[in-house]
């Protein structure tokens, strides 16, 4: 695959552009504070980010732009906001190219690949709520598994064969030992987790059948936090499914209290222990993975986590310290399927990628609070 140097178009004007006959939107830039300025003269790669307007996606797009890559975002905006990309453009000093295309629109994706000709793909797009997946399993299999299959078809036809896949620690299910290492068998306990497992299996089989493919499977653990500017962050639709965004909404008054599911686990305080990772550390892991598979090729699986576990109450008390007030909570019954402890062994990522998480739990909750207090309703108009 050619990694020829590209010139980046200057995209600081709000309007529309064309690429290969496909119309795309150029996002406006508003610069109320010092940010990166100017456009790099040389670009490393052109990278397509599916789901790039979402929480992890937008932070990864920002880090890609800051690293000098040219970025194309594909997102159907079903669970995200275009405002995130406008703010990414403000922070980076240049905008990604945005296309509103759905994973299930194979023709649209093929046209997108023809017009943009990316060198690699980072694949975030998909449905992700565990509870919802149990209620709507066919929707999850169609969107996540069939949608990824469409993406692979479009990549194959465009001769683009490098992909970093956003998998999940949920594929491990309920292992008997900790920490979680990549060699453990997959045994996902939810429909959502099984869609991730099926996609991993599909990509493993693809790599075995065709050595031209370069594939990274990234399994990660509870991303939290936000960019230090407080301009981009997590904006869940409806009731948050994850702990920290729920705590954040309690802190700004959008929720009355936090429900703590069980306090009789064999842990330091009886509440469940999980591995949390700052979203910017996670984004950096994706950049490292793209670089690695581009240079080395092949199929690789890495855990991205801190290797440390924090209990629900430890996270809550850290957030109370960040926001400067006590937050109400209630102990309720355990949820079916929840395990007492889950945390990563990230040593393979350190050995292969030179990557490790650098931000601790206090930094995670401080940055998450900075985002939430400045954007109490997320990306909605204030």
Order of alpha helices (4+ residues) and beta strands (2+ residues): beta-beta-beta-alpha-beta-alpha-beta-alpha-beta-alpha-alpha-alpha-beta-alpha-beta-beta-alpha-beta-beta-beta-alpha-beta-beta-alpha-beta-beta-alpha-alpha
